[in-house]
Amino acid sequence: MQHVFSWISQIVLAMALPYFMITMVLGVRVAHKNGLRLGSQESEETAPRHSSHDALYFLVPCLNEEIVIGESVRRLLAEPRCTVIVIDDGSSDQTAERAHAAAAACGHSDRLMVLTRSGADSRSGKGAALNAAYPLVVSDAAARGLDPNDVVVGVMDADGRLSAGAVNAALDQFAAAKVGGVQLIVRIRERRKLIAQFQDIEFWMISALSQFARSMSGTVSLGGNGQFTRLSALQELDGEPWSRSLTEDLDLGLRLIAAGWRVTTTTHAYVDQQAVDTMRRLLVQRTRWYQGHLSSIRRVPELWRSTRVNEVAILEVTSYLLVPWLIVLPWSVLQQWIVFRLIAGSGRGVFATDLGGLSWQMSYALLWYLLAFAPNLLIGFVYARRTRAVSVGRALVLGHLMIAWNYIGYLAAWRAVSRIVRGRTNWSKTTRSSESVDVLAHTQ
């Protein structure tokens, strides 16, 4: 059994490390090629290049978002080309009233629609809420005589805040006719707490560099915040655009790719959002994400059957969808065995060998230290340079602590498997926190 674990460990490492390193290297390469400054990711306020007739509809699904919706509506309506559709998905607070008040206060009530859902139709998932608003976009665009190719549909979380020039940076990507979707990089805007810094590292470093790398194959994953899609691409899909998947955003991106559209990102803009501020809420959120990701494996046959997807894109998407199945879940078990062997067995047997002696024990310890921590230390170092708000020393400490942080992902992944086995597909919305004036001003 010991030798079985040894060989499985080496196989998982042989898959995980190259995937991680290649993704990070390509991500950095794309960032540098596009002139991304490590301390900033914003574009100047310039007119978009792809069309002189663009129209942008922002869909903002809401469930009890009175704390944040007013500020979000005000910011979105500051973009003169956009129409905002707030989807009040059965809220029991003053979400709709706050949205109307914000639009009236900035003099743009004519560009705000509030779709109220109630009864059995409400609270049935984010995908269902977005699909309910989709016909409003189609009918309004048709009434205005707009070409669906020049209409972009954005999706924002109620707490989302776009960086300066983000709309133009996103719309510029649609200059390429085959681009069907654009996903902005996400970051956490309030990072004083340790739990928030860990989330920012995940979004601003690991996910961002991964997305930059995947832009080379046009297979960037769509997210639920800062998502932009071409209306004509949505209309081309069979049925409703958004599914009832727990990760309806990821699912939409996969369907677009299978239909032959490119999904990309930009290095010159981002969307920031609140951190999940408690471990319990974080575990619930990550469980939902893992369940959606694990369930998305069903899209692989559709991608492989498609004649519109090239080989590189198919291999990249397949590898991405297999990550939780072939890397996260196995490693969550194997890592504990490796730690046990290093502590109780001096590392002997980890590589299916029986070499002993102090020098080999030290070599084992050093090797596994590098395998375990080197990627995180690299991430921490680059994160320090990129944010310029965290010292290199603190970032390296955070890099070491990321090993413990990974256990949240392990637990969430196994909880997701349990939910899949039991056929549970209900979801829990992430609650918001009130924000101070200083935090809001910081995101101006």
C-alpha positions in Angstrom: 0.0 0.0 0.0 2.9 2.3 0.8 4.3 1.9 -2.7 0.9 2.6 -4.2 0.6 5.9 -2.4 4.1 6.7 -3.4 3.5 6.2 -7.1 0.1 8.0 -7.0 1.7 11.0 -5.3 4.3 11.2 -8.0 1.7 11.0 -10.7 -0.4 13.7 -9.2 2.7 15.9 -8.8 3.7 15.2 -12.4 0.3 16.6 -13.5 -0.1 19.4 -11.0 3.3 21.1 -11.0 3.7 21.4 -14.8 0.1 22.7 -15.2 0.6 25.3 -12.5 4.0 26.4 -13.6 3.1 26.6 -17.3 0.0 28.5 -16.5 1.8 31.0 -14.3 4.6 31.5 -16.8 2.2 32.1 -19.7 0.1 34.4 -17.5 3.1 36.6 -16.7 4.1 36.6 -20.3 0.7 37.8 -21.5 0.7 40.5 -18.8 4.1 41.8 -19.8 3.3 41.6 -23.5 0.2 43.8 -22.9 2.1 46.3 -20.8 0.6 45.5 -17.5 2.2 47.4 -14.7 2.4 45.3 -11.6 1.0 48.0 -9.4 -2.0 48.9 -11.6 -4.5 47.3 -13.9 -6.5 50.2 -15.2 -7.0 51.7 -18.6 -7.4 55.3 -19.5 -10.8 56.7 -20.2 -10.8 56.4 -24.0 -13.6 55.7 -26.5 -14.0 52.0 -27.4 -12.7 51.1 -30.8 -14.9 48.2 -31.9 -18.1 50.1 -32.8 -19.6 53.5 -32.9 -23.1 52.0 -32.1 -22.3 49.9 -29.0 -25.0 49.5 -26.4 -24.3 47.9 -23.0 -26.9 46.3 -20.7 -25.9 45.5 -17.2 -27.8 42.7 -15.4 -27.6 42.9 -11.6 -29.3 40.0 -9.9 -30.2 40.9 -6.3 -31.5 39.1 -3.3 -31.6 41.4 -0.2 -28.9 43.8 -1.5 -30.1 47.1 0.0 -26.7 47.6 1.7 -24.8 47.9 -1.6 -27.2 48.2 -4.5 -27.6 52.0 -4.4 -23.9 52.7 -4.9 -23.6 50.0 -7.6 -26.5 51.5 -9.6 -25.0 55.0 -9.3 -21.6 53.8 -10.6 -23.0 51.8 -13.5 -25.3 54.6 -14.7 -22.3 56.9 -14.8 -21.4 55.0 -18.0 -23.5 56.9 -20.6 -24.0 53.9 -23.0 -25.4 51.5 -20.5 -28.8 50.5 -19.4 -29.0 48.8 -15.9 -31.5 46.0 -15.2 -31.8 45.3 -11.5 -33.4 41.9 -10.9 -35.0 41.9 -7.5 -35.2 38.1 -7.0 -37.7 38.0 -4.1 -36.0 40.4 -1.8 -37.5 41.0 1.6 -35.7 44.3 2.1 -35.6 47.6 0.2 -33.4 46.6 -2.7 -35.7 47.8 -5.4 -36.4 51.1 -3.6 -32.7 51.8 -3.1 -32.0 51.1 -6.8 -34.8 53.5 -7.9 -33.6 56.2 -5.5 -30.0 55.9 -6.7 -31.1 56.3 -10.3 -33.3 59.3 -9.5 -30.5 60.9 -7.5 -28.1 60.9 -10.5 -30.8 61.8 -13.0 -30.8 58.6 -15.0 -34.1 56.9 -14.1 -34.7 56.5 -17.8 -31.8 54.0 -18.0 -32.8 51.8 -15.1 -35.2 48.9 -15.2 -36.2 46.9 -12.1 -37.5 43.5 -12.7 -39.3 42.2 -9.6 -39.6 38.4 -9.2 -41.8 36.9 -6.5 -43.5 33.7 -5.5 -42.4 30.3 -6.8 -40.4 31.9 -9.7 -38.1 33.8 -7.3 -35.0 32.6 -5.4 -34.4 29.7 -7.8 -30.8 30.5 -8.6 -28.7 33.2 -10.3 -29.1 31.6 -13.7 -32.9 31.7 -13.5 -32.8 35.4 -12.4 -30.5 36.3 -15.4 -32.7 34.4 -17.8 -35.8 36.3 -16.6 -34.1 39.6 -17.5 -32.7 38.4 -20.8 -36.0 38.9 -22.8 -36.0 42.6 -21.7 -32.5 43.0 -23.3 -33.6 41.4 -26.5 -36.8 43.3 -26.8 -35.3 46.7 -25.9 -32.3 46.2 -28.3 -34.8 45.3 -31.1 -37.0 48.3 -30.3 -33.9 50.6 -30.6 -32.9 49.0 -33.9 -29.6 47.7 -32.6 -27.5 45.0 -34.3 -27.1 42.1 -31.8 -23.4 41.9 -32.8 -22.9 45.4 -31.4 -24.8 44.8 -28.2 -23.0 43.6 -25.1 -24.6 42.1 -22.0 -22.8 42.6 -18.7 -23.4 40.8 -15.5 -22.4 42.4 -12.2 -22.8 41.3 -8.6 -24.5 43.9 -6.5 -21.3 44.7 -4.6 -19.2 44.9 -7.8 -17.1 48.0 -8.6 -15.5 48.5 -12.0 -12.0 50.0 -12.3 -11.6 53.3 -14.2 -11.9 52.6 -17.9 -13.1 49.1 -17.4 -16.1 49.4 -19.7 -14.0 50.6 -22.6 -11.3 48.0 -21.9 -13.9 45.2 -22.0 -15.8 46.5 -25.1 -12.5 46.9 -27.0 -12.1 43.1 -26.8 -15.2 42.7 -29.0 -13.4 44.3 -31.9 -12.5 40.7 -32.8 -15.5 39.2 -34.5 -15.1 35.8 -32.9 -15.0 37.1 -29.3 -18.2 36.1 -27.6 -17.3 36.8 -24.0 -15.0 38.8 -21.9 -14.3 38.3 -18.2 -12.6 40.9 -16.1 -10.1 40.0 -13.4 -11.5 40.1 -9.9 -9.9 41.5 -6.8 -10.9 42.2 -3.2 -11.2 45.8 -2.2 -10.9 45.7 1.6 -7.9 43.7 2.5 -7.1 44.6 6.1 -8.2 41.2 7.5 -6.2 38.1 6.9 -9.2 36.2 5.4 -9.6 39.0 2.9 -5.9 39.0 1.9 -6.0 35.3 1.2 -9.0 35.8 -1.1 -7.2 38.7 -2.8 -4.2 36.5 -3.4 -6.5 33.8 -5.0 -8.2 36.3 -7.3 -5.5 38.9 -8.0 -2.7 36.4 -8.4 -3.6 32.8 -9.0 -6.8 33.3 -10.9 -5.6 36.4 -12.7 -2.5 34.8 -14.1 -4.4 31.7 -15.0 -7.0 33.8 -16.9 -4.3 35.7 -18.7 -2.7 32.4 -19.8 -6.1 31.0 -20.9 -6.7 34.1 -23.1 -4.1 32.7 -25.5 -6.4 29.8 -26.3 -9.6 31.9 -26.0 -10.9 29.7 -23.2 -11.1 32.1 -20.2 -13.6 31.1 -17.6 -16.6 33.5 -17.2 -17.4 34.6 -13.7 -20.5 36.0 -12.1 -19.0 39.5 -11.6 -17.5 41.6 -14.4 -18.9 39.3 -17.1 -19.5 40.6 -20.6 -21.1 38.7 -23.5 -22.1 39.5 -27.1 -25.8 39.5 -27.5 -25.6 37.7 -30.8 -23.5 34.9 -29.1 -26.2 34.5 -26.5 -28.9 34.3 -29.1 -27.0 31.6 -31.0 -27.1 29.2 -28.0 -29.9 26.6 -27.7 -32.4 27.4 -25.1 -31.9 30.0 -22.3 -28.3 31.4 -22.1 -27.8 30.7 -18.4 -28.3 27.3 -17.0 -29.4 26.2 -13.5 -25.9 25.1 -12.7 -24.5 26.3 -9.4 -21.8 28.0 -11.5 -24.0 29.3 -14.3 -21.1 31.6 -15.3 -18.6 28.8 -15.9 -21.3 26.8 -17.7 -22.1 29.7 -20.1 -18.5 30.1 -21.0 -18.2 26.4 -21.8 -21.2 26.6 -24.1 -19.9 29.7 -25.9 -16.5 27.9 -26.4 -18.3 24.8 -27.8 -20.2 27.0 -30.2 -17.0 28.4 -31.6 -16.7 31.7 -29.7 -13.6 32.9 -28.0 -13.8 33.9 -24.4 -11.0 36.3 -23.3 -10.0 38.9 -20.7 -8.0 42.1 -20.5 -5.0 43.1 -18.5 -6.1 46.7 -18.3 -9.2 46.5 -16.1 -10.7 44.7 -13.2 -13.8 44.5 -11.0 -13.5 44.5 -7.2 -15.9 43.1 -4.7 -16.3 42.5 -1.0 -14.4 39.7 0.7 -16.4 36.9 2.4 -15.8 37.8 6.0 -16.3 34.6 7.9 -15.0 31.0 7.5 -18.5 29.6 7.5 -19.7 31.8 4.7 -16.5 31.1 2.8 -16.9 27.3 3.1 -20.5 27.6 1.8 -19.4 29.7 -1.1 -16.5 27.5 -2.1 -18.6 24.3 -1.7 -21.0 25.8 -4.3 -18.1 26.7 -6.6 -16.6 23.3 -6.4 -19.9 21.5 -6.9 -20.5 23.6 -10.1 -16.9 23.0 -11.3 -17.1 19.2 -10.6 -20.5 19.0 -12.3 -19.2 20.9 -15.4 -17.3 17.8 -16.4 -20.4 16.8 -18.3 -19.6 19.5 -20.9 -16.4 17.7 -22.0 -18.2 15.4 -24.6 -19.9 18.4 -26.1 -16.6 20.2 -26.5 -14.9 17.2 -28.0 -17.8 16.7 -30.5 -17.8 20.3 -31.6 -16.2 21.0 -35.0 -15.8 24.7 -34.1 -13.2 24.2 -31.3 -9.5 23.7 -32.1 -7.3 21.1 -30.5 -5.5 23.5 -28.2 -8.7 24.9 -26.8 -10.2 21.5 -26.2 -7.1 20.3 -24.4 -6.9 23.4 -22.3 -10.6 23.3 -21.2 -10.5 19.6 -20.6 -7.4 20.0 -18.4 -9.1 22.8 -16.5 -12.2 20.8 -15.8 -10.2 17.8 -14.6 -8.2 19.8 -12.1 -10.6 19.2 -9.1 -11.1 15.5 -10.1 -7.4 14.6 -10.8 -5.5 17.0 -8.6 -7.5 18.7 -5.8 -9.4 15.6 -4.5 -6.4 13.1 -4.7 -3.9 15.6 -3.3 -6.2 16.5 -0.4 -5.6 12.9 0.7 -2.0 12.3 -0.5 -0.7 15.5 1.2 -1.7 14.1 4.6 0.1 10.8 3.9 3.2 12.7 2.7 3.2 14.8 5.9 2.8 11.7 8.0 5.7 10.0 6.2 7.9 13.0 6.6 7.2 13.2 10.4 6.9 9.5 11.3 8.9 7.9 8.6 11.6 10.4 7.9 10.4 10.6 4.4 11.3 7.1 3.5 8.8 5.5 1.1 7.6 8.8 -0.3 9.4 8.0 -3.5 8.9 4.3 -3.3 12.6 3.9 -2.2 14.2 2.7 1.0 17.2 5.0 1.1 18.1 6.0 4.7 20.6 8.1 6.5 20.6 11.7 7.7 21.5 13.2 4.4 18.6 11.5 2.7 16.2 12.6 5.4 17.3 16.2 5.0 17.0 15.8 1.2 13.5 14.5 1.6 12.5 17.3 3.8 14.1 20.0 1.5 12.5 18.5 -1.6 9.0 18.3 -0.1 9.4 21.8 1.3 10.2 23.1 -2.2 7.4 21.1 -3.8 4.9 22.3 -1.2 6.0 25.9 -0.7 7.9 27.1 -3.8 4.8 27.9 -5.9 3.2 29.7 -3.0 6.3 31.7 -2.2 6.5 32.7 -5.9 2.9 33.8 -5.7 3.6 35.7 -2.5 6.6 37.5 -4.0 4.8 38.6 -7.2 1.7 39.5 -5.2 3.9 41.9 -3.1 5.2 43.6 -6.2 1.8 43.7 -7.8 -0.2 45.2 -4.9 2.6 47.4 -3.5 0.5 47.5 -0.3 2.0 44.4 1.2 5.7 44.0 2.1 7.7 41.2 0.5 8.3 39.7 4.0 4.5 39.6 4.8 3.7 38.3 1.4 6.2 35.4 1.9 4.6 34.6 5.2 1.2 34.6 3.5 2.7 32.2 1.0 3.6 29.8 3.7 0.2 30.1 5.3 -1.5 29.4 2.0 -0.8 25.7 2.7 -3.2 25.9 5.6 -5.6 28.0 3.6 -5.7 25.2 1.0 -7.5 23.0 3.6 -10.6 25.2 3.1 -10.6 24.1 -0.5 -10.1 20.5 0.3 -13.0 20.5 2.7 -15.2 22.4 0.2 -14.3 19.9 -2.5 -15.3 16.9 -0.5 -18.5 18.6 0.7 -19.3 19.2 -3.0 -18.7 15.6 -3.8 -21.1 14.6 -0.9 -23.7 17.0 -2.3 -23.4 15.6 -5.8 -23.8 12.0 -4.5 -26.9 13.0 -2.5 -28.3 14.9 -5.4 -28.4 18.2 -3.6 -28.5 21.3 -5.8 -29.8 24.0 -3.6 -27.6 27.0 -3.1 -26.9 29.7 -0.5 -26.4 33.3 -1.4 -23.3 35.1 0.0 -24.4 37.8 2.3 -22.9 41.4 2.1 -21.4 43.6 4.7 -21.9 47.3 5.1 -19.0 49.4 4.0 -17.6 52.6 5.3 -17.3 55.8 3.3 -13.5 55.4 3.3 -13.8 52.0 1.6 -16.2 53.3 -1.1 -14.0 56.3 -1.7 -11.0 54.1 -2.2 -12.6 52.4 -5.1 -13.5 55.7 -6.9 
